[in-house]
Amino acid sequence: MSVALRTVAVALVLVAAVVGCRSLTGKSPGATADDATITASVKSKLVADKAANLTRVDVDTNNGTVYLNGTVDSAEQKARAERLAWQAQGVKSVVNNLQVQKR
């Protein structure tokens, strides 16, 4: 196979991969990377927070919307988790599904 033909074949495979990624998730590769960055940033903020124990909070992001799921010990922790999520760059909205569950 010639170098030119091989280059064209590789380019077609890459285009198919990008198109396939969008068709499977409905998001562009850039949007997927942005959501992953937001999720990592929010998780980092929750884990680093010394004022509350927020390590049990699950974080998912879709198109800039952060979803907080899991349980916390108080309404204050629930509110704190939401405030911290809003601090991450790129967050468009926060859906706080955290449940308060006393131990």
C-alpha positions as CSV (number, residue, x, y, z in Angstrom):
1,M,0.0,0.0,0.0
2,S,1.4,3.4,-0.9
3,V,2.1,6.1,1.7
4,A,-0.6,8.3,0.2
5,L,-3.2,5.5,0.2
6,R,-2.2,4.6,3.8
7,T,-2.6,8.2,4.9
8,V,-6.0,8.4,3.3
9,A,-7.0,5.2,5.0
10,V,-5.9,6.4,8.4
11,A,-7.7,9.7,7.9
12,L,-10.9,7.9,7.0
13,V,-10.6,5.7,10.1
14,L,-10.2,8.8,12.3
15,V,-13.2,10.5,10.8
16,A,-15.3,7.4,11.3
17,A,-14.2,7.2,14.9
18,V,-15.1,10.8,15.6
19,V,-18.5,10.4,13.8
20,G,-19.1,7.1,15.7
21,C,-18.3,8.8,19.0
22,R,-20.8,11.5,18.3
23,S,-23.5,9.0,17.1
24,L,-23.1,6.8,20.2
25,T,-23.1,9.5,22.9
26,G,-24.8,12.4,21.0
27,K,-21.8,14.5,22.0
28,S,-18.7,15.6,20.2
29,P,-15.4,14.4,21.5
30,G,-14.7,17.9,22.8
31,A,-17.9,17.9,24.8
32,T,-17.1,14.5,26.2
33,A,-13.7,15.7,27.3
34,D,-15.2,18.9,28.8
35,D,-17.7,16.9,30.8
36,A,-14.9,14.6,32.1
37,T,-12.9,17.6,33.1
38,I,-15.9,19.2,35.0
39,T,-16.6,15.9,36.7
40,A,-12.9,15.5,37.8
41,S,-12.9,19.1,39.1
42,V,-16.1,18.7,41.1
43,K,-14.9,15.4,42.6
44,S,-11.6,17.0,43.5
45,K,-13.4,19.9,45.3
46,L,-15.7,17.6,47.2
47,V,-12.8,15.3,48.4
48,A,-10.6,18.3,49.3
49,D,-13.3,20.0,51.4
50,K,-12.4,19.7,55.0
51,A,-15.7,21.3,56.3
52,A,-17.8,18.3,55.3
53,N,-17.4,14.6,54.5
54,L,-18.4,14.5,50.9
55,T,-16.4,11.5,49.7
56,R,-19.6,9.4,49.2
57,V,-21.0,11.8,46.6
58,D,-21.2,10.5,43.1
59,V,-20.7,13.1,40.3
60,D,-21.8,12.8,36.7
61,T,-21.7,15.5,34.1
62,N,-23.6,15.7,30.8
63,N,-23.3,18.7,28.5
64,G,-22.2,20.9,31.4
65,T,-24.9,19.8,33.8
66,V,-23.5,18.3,37.0
67,Y,-25.6,15.6,38.7
68,L,-24.9,14.9,42.4
69,N,-26.1,11.6,43.6
70,G,-25.7,9.6,46.9
71,T,-26.2,10.3,50.5
72,V,-24.9,12.9,53.0
73,D,-25.4,13.3,56.7
74,S,-27.1,16.7,56.8
75,A,-28.9,19.3,54.8
76,E,-25.8,21.5,55.3
77,Q,-23.6,18.9,53.5
78,K,-26.1,18.7,50.7
79,A,-26.0,22.5,50.2
80,R,-22.2,22.6,50.6
81,A,-21.8,19.9,47.9
82,E,-24.0,22.0,45.5
83,R,-22.0,25.2,46.2
84,L,-18.7,23.4,45.6
85,A,-20.0,21.9,42.3
86,W,-20.9,25.4,41.0
87,Q,-17.3,26.5,41.6
88,A,-16.0,24.2,38.9
89,Q,-15.2,25.9,35.6
90,G,-17.7,25.1,32.8
91,V,-20.7,24.1,35.0
92,K,-23.9,25.2,33.3
93,S,-26.3,23.8,36.0
94,V,-26.3,21.5,39.0
95,V,-28.9,18.9,39.7
96,N,-28.7,18.0,43.4
97,N,-30.1,14.5,43.9
98,L,-28.4,14.0,47.3
99,Q,-30.4,12.4,50.0
100,V,-29.9,13.3,53.7
101,Q,-29.5,10.2,55.7
102,K,-28.5,10.3,59.4
103,R,-26.2,7.6,60.5
